Amino acid sequence: MIIPTLTVSRQVMLGNDVYGQPVIGPAKPERCAPIKLVFKSQHTTVRSDSAASKGHAYEEVDDVVLLFLPTSSVKIGDLLTILGNKTRVDQVHPRYRVTGVLDHLEVHCVGWK
């Protein structure tokens, strides 16, 4: 059993509009337990100019792992706002106890802009 200590905002991705832009539903609060929260900016491996000046662009790299209660309705593709950073749910893994009862959901997220 986990003890949720962090409140995040969850928004459901409803689809795309006629211009191909994502349509996002209203925000709902969810409680979770953070395992890994990494929000950083790092150099890309591709040069940002063609003059070979060794100039590199920066890219945002988010690596987030959260644990949710089994009653949570979080799904792949949902948007989570964690401490002001927007992330998209990439993986959801159900984790069981030894007795076979669902204990919690392990959720992996990546950055979303």
FIKOLZA-1660 file (N, C-alpha, C; in steps of 0.1 Angstrom, whole numbers, plus 5000, padded with zeros to 4 digits):
% residues 113
   i   px   py   pz ch aa at
   1 5008 4988 5000  A  M  N
   1 5000 5000 5000  A  M CA
   1 5009 5012 5000  A  M  C
   2 5005 5022 4992  A  I  N
   2 5013 5034 4991  A  I CA
   2 5006 5046 4998  A  I  C
   3 5013 5056 5002  A  I  N
   3 5007 5068 5008  A  I CA
   3 5010 5080 4999  A  I  C
   4 4999 5084 4992  A  P  N
   4 5001 5096 4983  A  P CA
   4 5004 5109 4991  A  P  C
   5 5015 5115 4986  A  T  N
   5 5020 5127 4993  A  T CA
   5 5020 5140 4983  A  T  C
   6 5017 5138 4970  A  L  N
   6 5018 5148 4961  A  L CA
   6 5005 5149 4953  A  L  C
   7 5000 5162 4951  A  T  N
   7 4988 5164 4943  A  T CA
   7 4992 5169 4929  A  T  C
   8 4987 5162 4919  A  V  N
   8 4990 5166 4905  A  V CA
   8 4977 5169 4898  A  V  C
   9 4977 5176 4887  A  S  N
   9 4965 5179 4880  A  S CA
   9 4965 5170 4867  A  S  C
  10 4954 5163 4866  A  R  N
  10 4953 5153 4854  A  R CA
  10 4943 5158 4844  A  R  C
  11 4947 5159 4832  A  Q  N
  11 4938 5163 4821  A  Q CA
  11 4937 5151 4811  A  Q  C
  12 4925 5148 4806  A  V  N
  12 4924 5138 4796  A  V CA
  12 4925 5144 4782  A  V  C
  13 4932 5137 4773  A  M  N
  13 4934 5141 4759  A  M CA
  13 4921 5136 4752  A  M  C
  14 4913 5145 4747  A  L  N
  14 4900 5142 4741  A  L CA
  14 4902 5139 4726  A  L  C
  15 4912 5143 4720  A  G  N
  15 4914 5141 4705  A  G CA
  15 4920 5153 4699  A  G  C
  16 4918 5155 4686  A  N  N
  16 4923 5166 4679  A  N CA
  16 4912 5174 4672  A  N  C
  17 4914 5187 4671  A  D  N
  17 4904 5196 4664  A  D CA
  17 4907 5195 4649  A  D  C
  18 4899 5204 4641  A  V  N
  18 4900 5203 4627  A  V CA
  18 4914 5208 4622  A  V  C
  19 4922 5215 4630  A  Y  N
  19 4935 5219 4626  A  Y CA
  19 4946 5210 4631  A  Y  C
  20 4943 5199 4637  A  G  N
  20 4952 5189 4642  A  G CA
  20 4958 5193 4656  A  G  C
  21 4953 5203 4662  A  Q  N
  21 4957 5206 4676  A  Q CA
  21 4950 5198 4686  A  Q  C
  22 4957 5194 4697  A  P  N
  22 4951 5185 4707  A  P CA
  22 4940 5193 4715  A  P  C
  23 4929 5185 4717  A  V  N
  23 4918 5190 4726  A  V CA
  23 4920 5184 4739  A  V  C
  24 4920 5192 4749  A  I  N
  24 4923 5187 4763  A  I CA
  24 4911 5190 4772  A  I  C
  25 4908 5180 4780  A  G  N
  25 4896 5181 4789  A  G CA
  25 4900 5190 4802  A  G  C
  26 4890 5191 4810  A  P  N
  26 4892 5199 4823  A  P CA
  26 4902 5192 4832  A  P  C
  27 4909 5200 4840  A  A  N
  27 4919 5195 4850  A  A CA
  27 4912 5190 4862  A  A  C
  28 4916 5178 4867  A  K  N
  28 4911 5172 4879  A  K CA
  28 4923 5168 4888  A  K  C
  29 4922 5171 4901  A  P  N
  29 4933 5168 4910  A  P CA
  29 4934 5153 4913  A  P  C
  30 4946 5147 4913  A  E  N
  30 4949 5133 4917  A  E CA
  30 4960 5133 4927  A  E  C
  31 4959 5124 4936  A  R  N
  31 4970 5122 4946  A  R CA
  31 4979 5111 4942  A  R  C
  32 4992 5112 4944  A  C  N
  32 5002 5102 4940  A  C CA
  32 5014 5103 4949  A  C  C
  33 5022 5093 4947  A  A  N
  33 5035 5092 4955  A  A CA
  33 5046 5093 4945  A  A  C
  34 5055 5104 4945  A  P  N
  34 5065 5105 4936  A  P CA
  34 5077 5096 4939  A  P  C
  35 5082 5089 4928  A  I  N
  35 5094 5081 4929  A  I CA
  35 5106 5088 4923  A  I  C
  36 5104 5093 4911  A  K  N
  36 5115 5100 4904  A  K CA
  36 5109 5112 4897  A  K  C
  37 5115 5124 4900  A  L  N
  37 5111 5136 4894  A  L CA
  37 5123 5143 4888  A  L  C
  38 5125 5142 4875  A  V  N
  38 5137 5148 4869  A  V CA
  38 5132 5157 4858  A  V  C
  39 5134 5170 4859  A  F  N
  39 5130 5180 4849  A  F CA
  39 5143 5187 4846  A  F  C
  40 5149 5185 4834  A  K  N
  40 5162 5192 4831  A  K CA
  40 5162 5196 4816  A  K  C
  41 5172 5204 4813  A  S  N
  41 5175 5209 4800  A  S CA
  41 5189 5204 4796  A  S  C
  42 5191 5198 4785  A  Q  N
  42 5204 5193 4781  A  Q CA
  42 5207 5196 4767  A  Q  C
  43 5220 5195 4763  A  H  N
  43 5225 5197 4749  A  H CA
  43 5219 5186 4740  A  H  C
  44 5216 5189 4728  A  T  N
  44 5212 5179 4718  A  T CA
  44 5225 5174 4712  A  T  C
  45 5225 5163 4705  A  T  N
  45 5236 5158 4699  A  T CA
  45 5238 5163 4684  A  T  C
  46 5227 5169 4680  A  V  N
  46 5227 5175 4666  A  V CA
  46 5231 5190 4667  A  V  C
  47 5239 5195 4658  A  R  N
  47 5243 5209 4658  A  R CA
  47 5231 5217 4654  A  R  C
  48 5230 5229 4660  A  S  N
  48 5218 5238 4656  A  S CA
  48 5221 5247 4644  A  S  C
  49 5234 5247 4640  A  D  N
  49 5237 5255 4628  A  D CA
  49 5245 5246 4618  A  D  C
  50 5246 5251 4606  A  S  N
  50 5253 5243 4596  A  S CA
  50 5267 5248 4594  A  S  C
  51 5272 5258 4602  A  A  N
  51 5285 5264 4600  A  A CA
  51 5296 5256 4608  A  A  C
  52 5293 5245 4614  A  A  N
  52 5302 5237 4622  A  A CA
  52 5309 5245 4633  A  A  C
  53 5301 5253 4639  A  S  N
  53 5306 5261 4650  A  S CA
  53 5305 5254 4664  A  S  C
  54 5301 5242 4663  A  K  N
  54 5298 5234 4675  A  K CA
  54 5288 5240 4684  A  K  C
  55 5279 5247 4678  A  G  N
  55 5267 5252 4686  A  G CA
  55 5257 5242 4687  A  G  C
  56 5252 5240 4699  A  H  N
  56 5242 5229 4702  A  H CA
  56 5229 5236 4707  A  H  C
  57 5218 5230 4704  A  A  N
  57 5205 5235 4709  A  A CA
  57 5203 5228 4722  A  A  C
  58 5194 5233 4730  A  Y  N
  58 5190 5226 4742  A  Y CA
  58 5176 5220 4740  A  Y  C
  59 5174 5208 4747  A  E  N
  59 5161 5202 4747  A  E CA
  59 5157 5199 4761  A  E  C
  60 5144 5199 4763  A  E  N
  60 5139 5196 4777  A  E CA
  60 5137 5181 4778  A  E  C
  61 5143 5176 4789  A  V  N
  61 5142 5161 4791  A  V CA
  61 5135 5159 4805  A  V  C
  62 5124 5153 4805  A  D  N
  62 5117 5150 4817  A  D CA
  62 5116 5135 4819  A  D  C
  63 5119 5130 4831  A  D  N
  63 5119 5116 4834  A  D CA
  63 5111 5115 4847  A  D  C
  64 5099 5111 4847  A  V  N
  64 5090 5111 4859  A  V CA
  64 5085 5097 4861  A  V  C
  65 5085 5092 4874  A  V  N
  65 5079 5079 4878  A  V CA
  65 5070 5083 4890  A  V  C
  66 5058 5079 4889  A  L  N
  66 5048 5082 4900  A  L CA
  66 5041 5069 4903  A  L  C
  67 5036 5068 4916  A  L  N
  67 5027 5057 4920  A  L CA
  67 5014 5062 4923  A  L  C
  68 5003 5056 4917  A  F  N
  68 4989 5060 4919  A  F CA
  68 4982 5049 4926  A  F  C
  69 4972 5053 4934  A  L  N
  69 4963 5043 4940  A  L CA
  69 4956 5034 4930  A  L  C
  70 4952 5022 4933  A  P  N
  70 4945 5014 4923  A  P CA
  70 4932 5019 4919  A  P  C
  71 4926 5028 4926  A  T  N
  71 4913 5034 4922  A  T CA
  71 4914 5046 4913  A  T  C
  72 4927 5050 4909  A  S  N
  72 4929 5061 4900  A  S CA
  72 4925 5057 4886  A  S  C
  73 4921 5067 4878  A  S  N
  73 4917 5064 4864  A  S CA
  73 4927 5069 4854  A  S  C
  74 4940 5070 4858  A  V  N
  74 4950 5075 4849  A  V CA
  74 4953 5065 4838  A  V  C
  75 4954 5071 4826  A  K  N
  75 4956 5062 4814  A  K CA
  75 4967 5068 4805  A  K  C
  76 4972 5059 4796  A  I  N
  76 4982 5064 4787  A  I CA
  76 4977 5075 4778  A  I  C
  77 4985 5086 4777  A  G  N
  77 4980 5097 4769  A  G CA
  77 4975 5109 4777  A  G  C
  78 4972 5106 4790  A  D  N
  78 4967 5117 4799  A  D CA
  78 4979 5127 4801  A  D  C
  79 4975 5140 4804  A  L  N
  79 4985 5150 4807  A  L CA
  79 4985 5153 4822  A  L  C
  80 4996 5153 4828  A  L  N
  80 4998 5155 4842  A  L CA
  80 5006 5168 4844  A  L  C
  81 5001 5177 4852  A  T  N
  81 5009 5189 4856  A  T CA
  81 5015 5186 4870  A  T  C
  82 5028 5185 4871  A  I  N
  82 5035 5182 4883  A  I CA
  82 5044 5194 4886  A  I  C
  83 5041 5201 4897  A  L  N
  83 5049 5212 4902  A  L CA
  83 5051 5222 4891  A  L  C
  84 5041 5224 4883  A  G  N
  84 5042 5234 4872  A  G CA
  84 5047 5229 4859  A  G  C
  85 5052 5216 4858  A  N  N
  85 5057 5210 4846  A  N CA
  85 5047 5201 4840  A  N  C
  86 5045 5203 4827  A  K  N
  86 5035 5194 4820  A  K CA
  86 5042 5182 4815  A  K  C
  87 5036 5170 4818  A  T  N
  87 5041 5157 4813  A  T CA
  87 5030 5149 4807  A  T  C
  88 5033 5140 4798  A  R  N
  88 5023 5131 4792  A  R CA
  88 5026 5116 4797  A  R  C
  89 5015 5109 4801  A  V  N
  89 5017 5096 4806  A  V CA
  89 5021 5087 4794  A  V  C
  90 5032 5080 4796  A  D  N
  90 5038 5072 4785  A  D CA
  90 5036 5057 4788  A  D  C
  91 5036 5053 4800  A  Q  N
  91 5035 5039 4804  A  Q CA
  91 5027 5038 4817  A  Q  C
  92 5019 5028 4818  A  V  N
  92 5011 5025 4831  A  V CA
  92 5013 5010 4833  A  V  C
  93 5019 5007 4845  A  H  N
  93 5022 4993 4849  A  H CA
  93 5014 4990 4862  A  H  C
  94 5005 4980 4862  A  P  N
  94 4998 4976 4874  A  P CA
  94 5008 4968 4882  A  P  C
  95 5009 4970 4895  A  R  N
  95 5018 4963 4904  A  R CA
  95 5009 4956 4914  A  R  C
  96 5012 4943 4916  A  Y  N
  96 5004 4934 4925  A  Y CA
  96 5011 4930 4937  A  Y  C
  97 5004 4927 4948  A  R  N
  97 5009 4921 4960  A  R CA
  97 5012 4907 4958  A  R  C
  98 5019 4900 4967  A  V  N
  98 5021 4886 4966  A  V CA
  98 5009 4878 4966  A  V  C
  99 4998 4883 4972  A  T  N
  99 4985 4876 4973  A  T CA
  99 4977 4878 4960  A  T  C
 100 4982 4886 4950  A  G  N
 100 4975 4887 4937  A  G CA
 100 4966 4899 4937  A  G  C
 101 4965 4907 4947  A  V  N
 101 4956 4919 4947  A  V CA
 101 4964 4931 4942  A  V  C
 102 4957 4939 4934  A  L  N
 102 4963 4951 4928  A  L CA
 102 4967 4960 4939  A  L  C
 103 4980 4964 4940  A  D  N
 103 4984 4973 4950  A  D CA
 103 4985 4987 4946  A  D  C
 104 4991 4990 4934  A  H  N
 104 4992 5004 4929  A  H CA
 104 4995 5004 4915  A  H  C
 105 4995 5015 4908  A  L  N
 105 4998 5017 4894  A  L CA
 105 5011 5025 4893  A  L  C
 106 5021 5019 4886  A  E  N
 106 5033 5026 4884  A  E CA
 106 5032 5034 4871  A  E  C
 107 5034 5047 4871  A  V  N
 107 5031 5055 4859  A  V CA
 107 5045 5062 4855  A  V  C
 108 5048 5060 4842  A  H  N
 108 5060 5067 4837  A  H CA
 108 5056 5078 4828  A  H  C
 109 5062 5090 4829  A  C  N
 109 5058 5102 4821  A  C CA
 109 5070 5108 4814  A  C  C
 110 5067 5114 4803  A  V  N
 110 5077 5122 4795  A  V CA
 110 5072 5136 4794  A  V  C
 111 5081 5145 4790  A  G  N
 111 5078 5159 4789  A  G CA
 111 5068 5162 4778  A  G  C
 112 5060 5172 4779  A  W  N
 112 5050 5175 4769  A  W CA
 112 5050 5191 4768  A  W  C
 113 5051 5196 4756  A  K  N
 113 5050 5210 4754  A  K CA
 113 5039 5214 4746  A  K  C
% end
